[in-house]
Structure formats: structure tokens, C-alpha cells
Amino acid sequence: MKKIILLFIVSIFSILSFTTVLDFVPEDSKATVYINNLSQTYDSLKTVPTIKSLLLDPFQGEILISNYVEMFLESIKVKPNEFFGQLKTNMALFVQKPNEEEDLYLFGAAFGPIDQPEKFSDAFKKIIEPLSNSGISFTTLNKEVDGEKYIVLVQDKSVYQSVNTESVTFKDIYENGIYFKIDSSEMENEGYAYVKDNVLIGKASGFVDEKAINENYIKQPQDYKFFGTIFAASGLVPKEISAINELINIIADSKLVERILESSEGFELNADLNIETQEQQNIKIKQDSYIKVNSSINLDSIIPIMEENNINYEKISDEKITFKIDVDAQNTEIESVNYNLWKEDERIYISEMDNNTLNEKIYNTSALSNNELFKDLTQRIGYGNLMVMFLDFSKFMDQFAGLQGEFGFLLNIEHLGKGRIDTDFILN
């Protein structure tokens, strides 16, 4: 009898202890991000060399950002210390899509437990008030479970309350870390990222549409050249790339790339970027780069995209187009960038270089497998058979901060069959 009573008590306390902000995430969420121990997770991220150098010494990003945030909070009559003190808790961000037929997404967030929910709520209302000028507004919902207080921010209260909560869970929860889940028509994925031994490591698993996979596209590292800054190769081809538009725009126009990817079976990206700060804080950007896409698309079908976006182009032949992209960035010497777009067999290339110059560059460039940082990171997490993305920040750390060492990021996607994928990534 004593054992039964003891088990009952343990069960009750187990249920109570597992009440988290995830209990307030709607079950129809298309994406969920959960941060366990928000402030402690942030502190752990500052031990990762790349993040540490950006936030602390030598770039002092944390001081610059915190000073700006404190000035803003004080301007709206919010005490910074009280507000930041309330952030020593957990947070969940979520995205709802109430109508699958419309391209409408509603965002929300949950925080807790919160010691002073009223003060926290009032501060948040003042912080997000400027968003109302853009037609974005949030409603604050106060929740309480077993004496613990939580706050939920939603864009549409009726949509949020029309579905059940308390059903979003994660397989693995560590003491600190960031956890994410994607549940869309094209992808299901669940994963995490946390700091271990001063390195940010992450893993995810899920499913993708098997029709979007070309598992024979990826070659071995010794078969690729690495220009020096960015490399990516993928047999998993996204049809919608708005999330990485800024990265694509470094090398080519993202709308053109998206149009080409619509009928592609794989792509490859390679870039060597050199950024120099000159007088009057002007920035000079030099790059040797290309995007290569395996695609059956006809080049003539790309021309309407150029015309719709007022891109200055010239059709040289059925297999080659030149075009110019205006640069809107301030404090740069560059006003426009000239690109070449050509097709060889079933491969489309986009590059500032022409095909002869590009081929010469490739011939004189060392293999990806020879990069010491790449070798180190692949020893830790392996090499993907469906997608590989490698970023080497070492040169920038040396040029801008005088930091000697190896700083970079590696992401792999492994195809396990029948649409199942595993993703691993690492940042040192």
C-alpha cells in the first residue's frame, strides 16, 4: 500500500514538473522554436569561438546591441534591469497558418514561468507597439498553471483559441539549448542545437518529399574545389528559397535562382569573398563565385523574370545571357554587378566570370578535402550524401580582428531512404 501511495505522489509531482511554455503552443503550428533556459542558453553560446568574437572581444557586438536596447527601453519608460531579469525563463515561438489556401502566417510566443507577468506584459506591449504602424499587432494572454504564471502573445486570439494546446513535445530536452520543429506540406523536421565543449552542435531528423531528392548528385570532397569562403552542394532542391535570399543575393539574383531551381535536380555554390573597409567607412567587395544548377530549363523562359524585375540583360545566344544587378547597399563602392548566365549540356552557370575565366579559376583552386577546417569539422559530424554546406570565416576574423585560428560552420543532410533525412551541423 505504501508503494502505491509513493508511486501516486511521484506521478503527481512528475506531471506538475513538466508544465512548460510548450503547453501553450497550438497543435497546428507549422513551426515551433523552444529555448530552454533562455539566459543560460545565451551565456553558453558566448563560449563558442565564432559567436564569442562577435559578441565579446574584439567586435563587442553585445555591448553595442545592449546599449541600443537599453536606450530604447528607457525611451519607452521600461526599466532595462527589470525587463532583462524576467528573461531568465523559457521561451517558445510558433507559427500558425489558419488557411492552407492562403499564404498567411500568424506568429506567436510564450514565456514562462514569469515572476511579475503584469510588468513583463506591459513592457512587451510597449516594445511591440511600433509594429502596429505596419499593421502587425499582438494580444497578450495571461496563463497560470499550478501557481506558475505564463504569458502568451498571439496575433489572432480567435485563431489561437480555436485549436488545442499541450500537444507539442520534443524527443530530447537538455538543460540548455534551442529546439525546433517544422511541420509543413514539403517537410517534417525536428531537431536541437546546444553548446558542448565550446562548440555549437545540432541535429535534426524528419521527412521530405522523395520527389525533391536526387541522392546521386553529391560527389566526394576531393572531387570539389573550394574557392575559400562558401561552398554548398545539394541533391535536395528547395523550390522556395525566400529564407536564404540574402545569401543567394551575394552571388546572383535570388528570383532568377528560384526560377531555375523550379525544374532542377541539384545545385552547387562556390564563392571566395573579400571585404575591405576603406576611407569614409566605404566597403569594397571582391568575389570569385558561381552557382551551378542541373536543370533542363530553357534560357528563354528566364527572360520574363528579368523583364518583370527590370533587370538590364542582353541575350548573346541561345546558350548565353549577360545581365546587370543594381546594388542598393549603402557605403559601398559598387553600384552594379555584371553577371554571365550560360548553359552547358544540362548545367546552368551564373557567375561574374565568363566560362573560360571560371574554368581557369577552378583548375587552379585546391580541393575542398584539403581545407584543414573542413577536415576537422567532417571528422566530428561526417559528410552528407544529400546536401553539404561549408562556411569558412577564418579569413574575415584575421582581416577584421587579427584573430588567428579556424572559424567555420558545416551542415550535412543524410538521406536514409523513403524520404527520411538526418541533418547535422556544427559551429566552432
C-alpha positions as CSV (number, residue, x, y, z in Angstrom):
1,M,0.0,0.0,0.0
2,K,2.9,2.4,0.9
3,K,4.4,1.7,-2.6
4,I,1.2,2.6,-4.3
5,I,0.9,5.8,-2.4
6,L,4.5,6.7,-3.1
7,L,4.1,6.0,-6.8
8,F,0.9,8.1,-6.8
9,I,2.8,11.1,-5.2
10,V,5.8,10.7,-7.6
11,S,3.4,10.7,-10.6
12,I,1.6,13.9,-9.4
13,F,4.9,15.7,-9.0
14,S,6.2,14.4,-12.4
15,I,3.1,15.9,-14.1
16,L,3.5,19.2,-12.3
17,S,7.2,19.5,-13.0
18,F,6.7,19.1,-16.8
19,T,4.5,22.1,-17.3
20,T,6.4,24.3,-19.7
21,V,5.7,27.0,-22.2
22,L,5.2,24.2,-24.8
23,D,1.9,23.6,-23.1
24,F,0.7,26.9,-24.7
25,V,1.8,26.1,-28.2
26,P,-1.1,25.3,-30.6
27,E,-1.0,21.8,-32.0
28,D,-1.4,23.1,-35.6
29,S,1.8,25.0,-35.5
30,K,3.8,24.9,-38.8
31,A,7.0,25.8,-37.0
32,T,8.0,25.8,-33.3
33,V,11.2,27.1,-31.7
34,Y,11.7,26.3,-28.0
35,I,14.6,27.8,-25.9
36,N,15.1,26.1,-22.6
37,N,16.6,28.4,-20.0
38,L,16.8,31.5,-22.2
39,S,19.5,33.4,-20.4
40,Q,21.7,30.4,-19.7
41,T,21.5,29.3,-23.3
42,Y,22.6,32.7,-24.4
43,D,25.6,32.6,-21.9
44,S,26.6,29.2,-23.3
45,L,26.5,30.5,-26.9
46,K,29.1,33.1,-25.9
47,T,31.7,30.3,-25.2
48,V,31.6,29.3,-28.9
49,P,34.7,31.0,-30.5
50,T,32.9,32.4,-33.6
51,I,30.0,33.8,-31.5
52,K,32.3,34.9,-28.7
53,S,34.4,37.0,-31.0
54,L,31.3,38.7,-32.5
55,L,29.5,39.4,-29.2
56,L,32.5,40.0,-26.9
57,D,36.1,40.7,-27.8
58,P,37.1,42.0,-30.3
59,F,33.8,43.1,-32.1
60,Q,31.9,43.9,-28.9
61,G,28.6,43.2,-30.5
62,E,26.9,42.5,-27.2
63,I,27.8,46.0,-25.8
64,L,26.7,47.8,-28.9
65,I,23.4,45.9,-29.0
66,S,22.7,46.1,-25.3
67,N,23.4,49.9,-25.2
68,Y,21.0,50.4,-28.1
69,V,18.3,48.2,-26.5
70,E,18.7,49.9,-23.1
71,M,18.3,53.3,-24.7
72,F,15.2,52.1,-26.5
73,L,13.7,50.6,-23.3
74,E,14.4,53.8,-21.3
75,S,12.8,55.9,-24.1
76,I,9.5,53.9,-23.7
77,K,9.8,54.1,-19.9
78,V,10.7,50.4,-19.4
79,K,13.4,49.7,-16.8
80,P,16.0,47.5,-18.5
81,N,17.1,45.6,-15.4
82,E,13.6,44.6,-14.5
83,F,12.8,43.5,-18.1
84,F,16.0,41.5,-18.6
85,G,15.6,39.9,-15.2
86,Q,12.2,38.5,-16.4
87,L,14.0,36.8,-19.3
88,K,15.6,34.3,-17.0
89,T,13.0,31.8,-18.1
90,N,11.9,29.6,-21.1
91,M,10.5,30.8,-24.4
92,A,8.6,29.2,-27.3
93,L,7.9,30.8,-30.7
94,F,5.3,29.4,-33.0
95,V,3.8,29.9,-36.4
96,Q,0.2,29.1,-37.3
97,K,-1.3,29.0,-40.8
98,P,-5.1,29.2,-40.3
99,N,-5.9,28.8,-44.0
100,E,-3.9,26.4,-46.2
101,E,-5.2,28.0,-49.3
102,E,-3.8,31.4,-48.4
103,D,-0.2,32.4,-47.9
104,L,-1.0,33.8,-44.4
105,Y,1.1,33.0,-41.3
106,L,0.4,34.1,-37.8
107,F,3.2,34.4,-35.2
108,G,3.0,33.9,-31.5
109,A,5.3,33.4,-28.5
110,A,5.0,32.1,-24.9
111,F,7.2,32.9,-22.0
112,G,7.4,31.5,-18.5
113,P,7.4,30.9,-15.7
114,I,7.3,34.7,-15.1
115,D,7.6,36.2,-11.6
116,Q,5.9,39.5,-12.5
117,P,3.7,38.9,-15.5
118,E,2.0,42.3,-15.3
119,K,5.2,44.2,-15.6
120,F,6.5,41.8,-18.3
121,S,3.3,42.1,-20.3
122,D,3.2,45.9,-20.0
123,A,6.9,46.1,-21.2
124,F,6.3,43.9,-24.1
125,K,3.2,45.8,-25.2
126,K,5.4,49.0,-25.3
127,I,8.2,47.2,-27.2
128,I,6.0,45.8,-29.9
129,E,3.8,48.9,-30.2
130,P,5.9,50.3,-33.2
131,L,4.9,47.2,-35.2
132,S,1.3,48.4,-35.2
133,N,2.3,51.0,-37.8
134,S,3.0,48.1,-40.2
135,G,-0.4,46.5,-39.4
136,I,1.1,43.9,-37.0
137,S,-0.4,43.7,-33.5
138,F,-0.4,41.2,-30.7
139,T,-2.8,40.2,-28.0
140,T,-1.5,39.3,-24.5
141,L,-2.9,36.2,-22.8
142,N,-2.1,35.5,-19.1
143,K,-2.0,31.9,-18.1
144,E,-1.5,30.2,-14.8
145,V,-0.8,26.5,-14.1
146,D,-0.3,25.2,-10.5
147,G,0.8,28.6,-9.3
148,E,3.3,29.2,-12.2
149,K,2.5,32.2,-14.4
150,Y,3.0,32.4,-18.1
151,I,2.4,35.0,-20.9
152,V,1.3,34.2,-24.4
153,L,1.5,36.7,-27.3
154,V,-0.7,36.0,-30.4
155,Q,-1.7,37.9,-33.5
156,D,-5.2,36.5,-33.7
157,K,-6.8,35.4,-30.4
158,S,-9.7,33.6,-32.0
159,V,-7.4,31.5,-34.3
160,Y,-5.2,30.6,-31.4
161,Q,-8.0,29.6,-29.1
162,S,-9.7,27.5,-31.9
163,V,-7.2,24.7,-31.6
164,N,-5.9,22.5,-28.8
165,T,-2.6,23.1,-27.0
166,E,-0.4,20.9,-24.7
167,S,0.4,18.5,-27.5
168,V,3.7,19.9,-28.8
169,T,6.6,17.9,-27.4
170,F,10.3,17.2,-28.2
171,K,12.1,13.9,-28.0
172,D,15.2,15.3,-26.4
173,I,15.4,18.2,-24.0
174,Y,18.8,19.1,-22.5
175,E,19.5,21.6,-19.6
176,N,20.1,24.4,-22.0
177,G,19.5,24.6,-25.8
178,I,17.4,25.6,-28.7
179,Y,14.8,23.1,-30.1
180,F,12.9,23.4,-33.3
181,K,10.2,21.6,-35.2
182,I,8.9,22.2,-38.8
183,D,5.6,20.6,-39.9
184,S,4.8,21.7,-43.5
185,S,3.5,20.1,-46.6
186,E,7.0,19.8,-48.0
187,M,9.0,18.9,-44.9
188,E,8.7,17.5,-41.4
189,N,11.7,18.0,-39.2
190,E,12.6,18.1,-35.5
191,G,15.9,19.0,-34.0
192,Y,18.0,20.8,-31.5
193,A,21.2,22.8,-31.1
194,Y,23.2,23.2,-27.9
195,V,26.7,24.0,-26.8
196,K,29.1,21.2,-25.9
197,D,32.8,21.7,-25.2
198,N,32.6,25.3,-26.5
199,V,31.2,24.1,-29.9
200,L,27.6,24.6,-31.1
201,I,26.3,21.3,-32.4
202,G,22.9,20.4,-33.7
203,K,21.0,17.5,-35.1
204,A,17.6,17.1,-36.7
205,S,15.6,14.2,-38.3
206,G,12.5,14.2,-40.4
207,F,10.9,13.6,-43.8
208,V,11.0,15.4,-47.1
209,D,9.2,14.8,-50.4
210,E,11.0,12.0,-52.1
211,K,10.4,13.7,-55.5
212,A,12.6,16.6,-54.4
213,I,15.6,14.3,-53.8
214,N,18.4,13.4,-56.2
215,E,20.5,11.2,-54.0
216,N,23.2,10.6,-56.6
217,Y,24.1,14.2,-57.1
218,I,26.6,14.7,-54.2
219,K,30.3,13.9,-55.0
220,Q,33.2,13.3,-52.6
221,P,35.1,16.3,-51.1
222,Q,38.2,15.6,-53.2
223,D,36.0,16.0,-56.4
224,Y,35.0,19.6,-55.5
225,K,37.1,22.7,-55.5
226,F,36.8,25.3,-52.6
227,F,37.2,28.9,-53.6
228,G,37.7,30.0,-49.9
229,T,34.5,31.2,-48.2
230,I,31.2,29.5,-49.1
231,F,30.6,26.1,-50.6
232,A,27.3,24.2,-50.9
233,A,26.1,21.3,-53.0
234,S,22.7,19.7,-52.7
235,G,20.6,17.0,-54.3
236,L,17.7,18.2,-52.2
237,V,16.5,21.2,-54.2
238,P,14.2,23.8,-52.4
239,K,11.6,25.2,-54.7
240,E,11.1,28.2,-52.4
241,I,14.2,30.0,-51.2
242,S,12.9,33.2,-49.6
243,A,14.5,32.2,-46.3
244,I,18.0,32.3,-47.8
245,N,17.5,35.2,-50.3
246,E,20.2,37.3,-48.7
247,L,22.8,34.6,-49.0
248,I,21.9,33.9,-52.6
249,N,21.9,37.7,-53.5
250,I,25.6,37.8,-52.6
251,I,26.3,35.8,-55.7
252,A,23.2,36.2,-58.0
253,D,19.7,37.5,-58.2
254,S,17.5,35.3,-55.9
255,K,14.4,35.5,-58.2
256,L,16.4,34.1,-61.1
257,V,17.8,31.3,-59.0
258,E,14.4,30.4,-57.7
259,R,13.1,30.2,-61.3
260,I,15.9,28.0,-62.3
261,L,15.5,25.7,-59.3
262,E,11.9,25.0,-60.2
263,S,12.9,22.3,-62.6
264,S,16.4,21.4,-61.3
265,E,17.9,18.2,-59.9
266,G,20.7,19.6,-57.9
267,F,22.8,22.8,-57.4
268,E,26.3,23.8,-56.4
269,L,27.5,27.1,-55.0
270,N,31.1,28.2,-54.6
271,A,32.4,31.6,-53.5
272,D,35.5,33.5,-52.4
273,L,34.6,36.8,-50.8
274,N,36.9,39.6,-49.9
275,I,35.5,42.6,-48.0
276,E,37.7,45.6,-47.4
277,T,36.9,48.7,-45.3
278,Q,38.2,51.8,-46.9
279,E,38.1,55.6,-46.2
280,Q,34.9,57.1,-45.0
281,Q,33.7,53.6,-43.9
282,N,33.2,52.6,-47.5
283,I,33.2,48.8,-48.1
284,K,34.8,47.2,-51.2
285,I,33.6,43.8,-52.0
286,K,35.5,41.5,-54.4
287,Q,34.3,38.0,-55.2
288,D,35.1,35.0,-57.4
289,S,32.0,32.9,-57.4
290,Y,29.5,30.8,-59.3
291,I,26.2,29.0,-59.0
292,K,25.8,25.8,-61.0
293,V,22.4,24.2,-61.4
294,N,21.5,20.9,-63.1
295,S,18.3,21.9,-64.9
296,S,16.5,21.2,-68.2
297,I,15.0,24.7,-68.2
298,N,15.3,26.7,-71.4
299,L,17.1,30.0,-71.0
300,D,14.4,31.9,-72.9
301,S,12.0,31.1,-70.1
302,I,14.2,33.1,-67.7
303,I,14.0,36.3,-69.7
304,P,10.4,37.2,-68.5
305,I,11.7,37.1,-64.9
306,M,14.4,39.6,-65.8
307,E,11.9,41.9,-67.6
308,E,9.4,41.7,-64.6
309,N,12.2,42.9,-62.3
310,N,13.6,45.5,-64.6
311,I,16.9,43.7,-64.9
312,N,19.2,45.0,-67.6
313,Y,20.1,42.0,-69.8
314,E,21.4,41.1,-73.2
315,K,20.8,37.8,-75.0
316,I,24.2,36.8,-76.5
317,S,23.0,33.4,-77.9
318,D,20.5,30.7,-77.2
319,E,23.0,29.4,-74.6
320,K,24.2,32.7,-73.0
321,I,22.8,35.8,-71.4
322,T,24.5,38.7,-69.7
323,F,22.7,40.9,-67.1
324,K,23.4,43.6,-64.6
325,I,22.1,43.8,-61.0
326,D,21.9,47.2,-59.2
327,V,23.3,47.2,-55.7
328,D,21.2,49.1,-53.1
329,A,23.7,48.7,-50.2
330,Q,24.9,51.9,-48.7
331,N,28.6,52.8,-48.1
332,T,29.8,50.5,-50.9
333,E,31.8,51.4,-53.9
334,I,29.8,49.0,-56.0
335,E,26.7,50.4,-57.8
336,S,26.0,47.4,-60.0
337,V,27.3,43.9,-60.7
338,N,27.6,42.3,-64.1
339,Y,26.8,38.6,-64.4
340,N,27.1,35.9,-67.1
341,L,24.5,33.2,-67.4
342,W,25.2,30.3,-69.7
343,K,24.2,26.7,-70.3
344,E,26.5,23.7,-70.9
345,D,24.6,20.5,-71.6
346,E,22.1,20.3,-68.7
347,R,24.0,22.6,-66.4
348,I,23.3,26.3,-66.0
349,Y,26.0,28.6,-64.6
350,I,25.7,32.1,-63.1
351,S,28.9,33.9,-62.4
352,E,30.6,37.3,-62.7
353,M,33.3,35.4,-64.6
354,D,32.9,34.1,-68.1
355,N,33.1,30.4,-68.7
356,N,36.8,30.5,-69.7
357,T,37.9,32.5,-66.7
358,L,35.8,30.3,-64.4
359,N,37.3,27.1,-65.7
360,E,40.8,28.6,-65.2
361,K,39.9,29.5,-61.6
362,I,38.6,26.0,-60.9
363,Y,41.7,24.4,-62.4
364,N,44.0,26.5,-60.2
365,T,42.0,26.0,-57.0
366,S,42.7,23.4,-54.3
367,A,40.2,20.7,-53.5
368,L,37.6,21.0,-50.7
369,S,39.1,18.0,-49.0
370,N,42.4,19.9,-48.5
371,N,40.9,22.6,-46.3
372,E,42.1,22.0,-42.7
373,L,38.9,23.4,-41.1
374,F,36.7,21.3,-43.3
375,K,38.6,18.2,-42.4
376,D,38.3,18.9,-38.7
377,L,34.6,19.5,-38.8
378,T,33.9,16.5,-41.0
379,Q,35.8,14.3,-38.5
380,R,33.3,15.5,-35.9
381,I,29.9,15.2,-37.8
382,G,30.7,13.4,-41.1
383,Y,29.9,14.2,-44.7
384,G,26.3,14.3,-46.1
385,N,25.2,12.3,-49.0
386,L,22.3,14.6,-49.9
387,M,23.5,18.1,-49.0
388,V,26.7,19.8,-47.8
389,M,27.2,23.4,-46.8
390,F,30.5,24.7,-45.5
391,L,31.3,28.3,-44.5
392,D,34.9,29.4,-43.6
393,F,35.0,32.6,-41.6
394,S,38.8,32.4,-40.7
395,K,39.9,34.9,-43.3
396,F,37.4,37.6,-42.1
397,M,38.4,37.1,-38.4
398,D,42.0,37.6,-39.4
399,Q,41.3,40.6,-41.7
400,F,39.0,42.5,-39.4
401,A,40.1,41.4,-35.9
402,G,43.5,40.0,-36.3
403,L,42.3,36.7,-34.8
404,Q,44.4,33.7,-35.9
405,G,42.6,30.4,-36.0
406,E,39.9,28.4,-37.7
407,F,36.3,29.6,-37.5
408,G,33.5,28.0,-39.5
409,F,30.2,26.2,-40.0
410,L,29.4,22.8,-41.5
411,L,25.9,21.4,-42.3
412,N,25.2,17.9,-43.6
413,I,22.0,16.2,-44.7
414,E,21.9,12.4,-45.0
415,H,19.2,10.6,-47.0
416,L,18.2,7.4,-45.2
417,G,15.7,6.3,-47.8
418,K,11.9,6.7,-48.3
419,G,12.1,10.4,-47.7
420,R,13.7,10.1,-44.3
421,I,16.6,12.5,-43.6
422,D,19.1,13.3,-40.8
423,T,20.7,16.7,-40.5
424,D,23.8,17.5,-38.5
425,F,25.6,20.9,-38.2
426,I,28.4,22.4,-36.2
427,L,29.8,25.9,-35.5
428,N,33.1,26.3,-33.8
